[in-house]
Amino acid sequence: MSGERRPGRDLKNFVLPQVGRLLETGDCWEPYQVLDPHGIPIEAVAVYLKDLVAADGSPLTPRSYGMDLLRWWRYLWAFGLEWDRAVREDARDFMLWMRLADKPVRIHWRHRGKDPAEIPASSRTARPEPGTPNPVTGKPSVGKKYAPSTRAHCETVLRSFYDFHLERNTGSLLVNPFPLVRNRRSARANAHHSPEKPYRNQRTGLYRPKVPKRIPRQIPEEKYTEVFAGLRSHRDRALLAFWVATGARAEELLTSAQSDANVGEQTIGVIRKGSRAYQELPATRDAFVWLRLYQEEAWKKGVSRGRKRPLWWTLRRPWRPLQYDAARMMFNRANELLGTNWTLHDLRHTATFLMLDDPDMPPVYVQHILGHKYLSTLDIYNRPTKDDVITAGLAHHARQQQRRENPPPAPPAPAYNPDSLSILFGRPFS
């Protein structure tokens, strides 16, 4: 209840216990379950995730929501709190902890339950310090703290979770511990928006952090060639070529079946992440060359062949359809060889920059290829990148230095025109 006294909490030294887990069931009716320390599904979470599945969203939505809910439940378990008796002070302390504390260090499944002294040190000693920019790409590495986007997503998930159960009048729940800001509690965002004015960004949650706007980065052509050369197989080269050619999201390309690769039309079909709609995307001829080399090699090894069979498979037995995590690890291995930290999503940004740089490519076509709902989404690619700003600033300083070292000649002093004086006095003037 709101009048209860909470015991003092040492958030500075608090470590989130790694108890409970998020289980992928493989059941389309209930794809993910959040389990308590005894392996029993949490009923309140199960009902909420089922509602998300019924809303016909992305299949990955229950997974991301489940991870945030599991983090919140671990916090509740650590302090002996019931989820339906949490108050604003509990939510405040949780969001404060996420902002200031270090993220829990994940222990590899091979070493879980062991004494920390028995766990060998990581062999990757050349990794940069967390949060420091990469010397090649300039992108900061993953930091020790929770990113603002992670905290904002978690706050949104928990606020919507409690709103859902408040509407159902579940348990002892009386208030939402994750409230809206005071001047927004009775209205939705932009409730009285005028159609003649642009939309304003309005913070909805009281504890929602400010998320900085991200500037998309592209992989330079020479670095892309190095990444391509660092790949180990024809499959990886085909994947990279298709990602850069089509601009498809990494997980979208992995949904393609063998019949979706239409060599004659030079297109490949994917299932879109949000709408789940099927769409054919144009690709380059080189991508299909690498695809054919990969397929011939895979079929000789015994990979399943058929029009409705998946297009992308693992490289070792037992043959399994390639998943996103395996594709990401493949790309990370190439990153480690080059000392870079690009992501698979940077390949989508690279493809977008290449298409927008073509003056004969209308932006509305780029919008359709990328699967964006609004054309205005492409506005983020019109902003100058960090490298462009630095290059322009250095060029400005160089021009100023050149003007100081080689000043322009002084203009001639003002004087009378001799011809005008001759006309005025009626005689030649010298």
N, C-alpha and C positions, 0 to 999 in steps of 0.2 A: 504494500500500500504506500501511498505517497507520504504518509506520516511516520513510516518506519525509520528507525535510526540505523544507518549502515555502519558496519565496523570500518575502522581506518584501513586503508589499502596502501601497501607499499608498491606503487606502480613503477618506481625506479628500478627495483630489483625483481619485478615480476617477469616470469618466463612462462609463456603460454604452453600448457602441457599438450604433448602430441598424443592425445587419446581420441578414440572414435575415428571414423574414417568415412570417406565418400566412396560408395560402391557403385560401379557400373554394372548393371544387371544384365544388359543385353536384351531386356524385355521392352518392346516398343510402348507398352502400356505404362510402364514405370521404369524409365531408362536409368535413373539414378536414385540412390537411397543414402541418407545420412544416418549412420549407425552410431549408437552410443558405445561406451567402453565395453559393454557386454555383448556387442554385436546385434543389438535389437534396433530396428528402425524407429526413428523418432516420429511419432504420429503427426504432430503439428506441422513438421516439415514435409512429411509425405503428402499431406492434404494440399499444402501450398504448391509443391512441385507438380502435383497432378493437375492443379488449376492452370499452371504455366503450360503444361503439355496440351491441355485442351484449348488454349489460346492460339494454337497453331503458329508458334514462334519457331525460332531456330532450334534444332535438336541439341545444340550446345548451350542453350540458355539454362536448362535445368542444371547442367554441370557447373557453370560459373556461379549461379545463384546458390547451389548447394555448397560450394567451397566457402562462400561468405557466411552462410548460415552455420557451417561447421566451425568456423573460426569464432563466431559469436557464442556458440554452445560451449566450446572449450573454455572460453572466458567465464561463462556462467558456472560451469562445473568447478572451475578453480576456486571460485568464491562461494560455492554452495548456494547459488541463486536459482530460483525457478523462473523459467522463461516468461510465464504469464504474470509474474509479480515484479518484473523489472521496472524500474522507474527512471526518470530522466538522469539522475545522478549516476546510475549504472551505465547508461548510454554515453554520458559525458566522459566518464572515466575510460570507457572502452575506446572511444574515438581519440581521446588524449593519448592513451597508450599507443594506438596505431600511429599517431603522428610523431611521437618522441622516441619510442623504443625501437630497438633493432628487431628485424624480422627473425623469427625462429630459424635456427640452422637445421636444415633437413638432413637426416641421417639415412644413408643408403640402406636399402632393405636387407642387404647382406650383413650389416653391422648393427641392426636393431636388437636391443637387449644386451649388448656387450658392454663391458667396462670401457669408458673413454680411452683408457691407457692402451687397450688392445686394438683400437682402431688405427690403421696405418695412416700416415699423413698423405695428403693428396700429392700426386706426382706432377700436377700442373703448377709448377712453381713460377712460371713466367707470366702468369695472369696479372693484369694491372690491378691496382687498388680499386675496390668497389666505388662507383660513382665518379671515377676519373675519366676524362675524355680519351678516346682511343687516338693514338698518334697518327693513324692513317685516315680514319673516317671522320674523326672529330666528334663522333657520337659518344655520349657518356655511357660507361658500362653500368650494369645493374647495381644499384646502391644497397647499402645495408638497411635503409629505412623503407617503409612502405611508400610507394609512389603516390602522388596526389590523385591520380586517376584510379588507383586501387582503392584508396580510402573513400573517394566519391562514389564509386560503384558499390562498395560495401554499405555505405550509409543509405543509398537509394534502395538496395535490396532489403535491408532490415526495416526501413520505414514502410515499404510496400508490404512486407510480411506482416507487420503488426496492424497495418490498415486492413489487410485481408481478414485477420482474425477478429479485429474489432467489429467489422461488419457482420461476422458470423456469431459474435458474442461468445467467444470461446473461453472456457475456463474462468479464471479470476481476473482476466485482463480488463482494466478500466480505462487506461490511457495508453497512448502510443509513446514509448520512451524516446523515440526519435521524432520530435515534432518538427513542424514547419516554423519558419521565422514568424515573429509575432504579427507582422502586417500581412502575412500570406496564409494564415491558418484557415480562413474561410473562403478562399478562392484559389483557382488554379492559376498557373503561370500565364501571363498575358490574357487574363480573362476579359479585360476591357480594352483590348488592343484595337487601335484604329487602322483600317486597311490602308490608309494613306501614309502611314509611318512604318519604318522598319521595326522588326522585332528586337527587343532588348533582352540581353541575357539576365535572367533573374535567378538568384539563388533560392532554392526551394527548401532545403533542409537546414535546420538550425546548426547542425554540426557538419554540414557538407563543406569540404575544403574547396578552395579556388584551384581550378585545374588550368595550368598554363596551356596556351595554344601550341600545338605541335606544327612544326614546319616540315613537310615531307622532304626526304632526301633521295637522290638518285645515285646510282653507282656509276662512276665515270667509265667511259668506254674502255680505257686501258686497264682499269681495275677489274672490270667485268671479264675481260679476256683472261686475266690472271686467275680469277675465281673459276672460270670455265676450264682452264688448263689443270686446276687442282682437283677436279672431280675424278672419281675412280672408275666409273662405269658409263656405258652408253645410256643406261636408264637415267642416271643423274644428269647427264648432258642433255638428254631429251627433255627432262623436266625443266631444267633451267631455261632452255630455249623456248619452251611453251609458255612459261611464266612471264618472260620478258616480251614475248610476241603478243600474247593475248591480254595481259593485264589482269588475268583471273586471280582471285585469291588462292592462297596455297591449298586450302582444304577443298576449294571448288574444283580444281583441276584433278584432284584425286578421286572425284566421283565419276569420272569418265569411264565408260565401257569400251570394249574393243571396237564395237560398231560405231562409236561416236567419233572416231578419227577418220574423217572423210578426206582421203588424199586427193581425189579428183576435184572437189570443191575447195580444198585447202582450208578446211575448217575443223574444229574440234568442239564437241558438245559437252557442256558442263551443267550441273545443277546449282543454281544460285543459292547463296547462303541464307538470305533473308526470305525471299519469296518462295524458295524451293521450286522455281520455274526452270524449265529446260531452255537453254540458249546455246546457239552455235556461235563460236567466236573465230574470227580469221586469224591465221597463224602464218609463219614464214615457211618457205620450202626447206630451209636448213633444219627446222624443228622436226619436220616429217622424215628427213633423212636420218637423223639421230634416232627417231622413234622406230624406224624400220630396222636399223642395226640392233637396237635393243630387243625388239620382238624376235628377230631371227635367233639371236643368242639365247633368249629366254626359252623359246619353244624347243630348241635343241636340248636344253637341260631338263625339260619336262614340265614347264609351266603350263597351266590349264589354258586351252585355246577354245574360243567360242565367241560369237557376236555379243552375247549378253554377259560374258565374263568380264571382270575388272580389267582395266587397261594397265594398271601399275601394280607390280608385285614385288615382294621382297626378293633379295638376291640369293638367299640360302634356304635350304630345306629346314623345316616344312614350309612349302610355299603358302604365303598368306598375302591378302591384299595390303598394299602399302598404306599405312596410316600417317596422320599428320606428324605425330611425334617422331617417327622414324625419318620422315623427310626433313624435319627440322634438324635432327642430329646429323644427317648427311651434309646439310649446308653448313652446320657449325664446324664440322671437320675441315671443310675447305677454308672457313674463316680462321681456324687455328693455324693452318699452314701459312696464311698471309698476314697473320697478326691483326685481323680486322674484326669488326663486330656488327656487320650488316645482318639484317633479318630477312626472312622470306617475304615479308610485306614490303621491304624496300625494292624488291623486284617489281612489284605492282606499281610503286611510285615511279620507278625507272621507265616502265612501259608507258605510263601516263605522260611523263615529260617528253618522251620521244614522239608520241602522237600529237601533243599540243605544240611542239616545236615545228611541225609540218604545216606550212601555211595553207596547203590544199586540203587539210583534214578539218572539217567543221567540228567545233566543240560539241555540238549536239550528238554527233556520231560517237565521239569519245565517251560522252555520258552514257550512251546506250551500251557500248562495249564494256564499260566498267560496271554497269548495272546500278548506277546511281539513280535515285528517284528524282532528284532536282539538279538542274544545270548549275545552280549556284554552288554546289558541292565542289566544283572545279576551281572555285575562287582561291582555295588554299594554295594552288599551284601557281598563282599569279604573284604571290608574295616573294620577295627576294630571299634567297637562302643565306645562311651564315657566310658561306664562302663568297657569294656574290657581294655581300655588304663589305666584307673585309677587303676584297679586291678593289672595289670602287673607292673605299676609304684610303687605301694605300696609293692608288693612282692620283687621288686628290692631293695628298701630301707631296707626292713626287712633282706634280705640276706647280705647287706653291714653292717648293724648293728650287725648281728650275727658274721661276720668275725672280726669286731673290738672287740667284747667282747670275742670271742674264737679264737684267732689267731692260725694258723696252726704251728706245731713245726718247729723250724729252721732246715734246712738241715745240715747234718754233715759236718765239716770242711774238705777240701780236704787233702788227705795224700797219701803217697806211699803205694803200695801194697806189703806186706812182701814177698809174693811168687816171685814177680818180682825181688826184691832185692836179694833173695837167688840165683836165676838163674844168676844174673849179677855178684855177687862176688864169686860164687862157694861154698858157705857155708850157713848154716842156719843163718838167720838174725832175730833178736828179738829186 
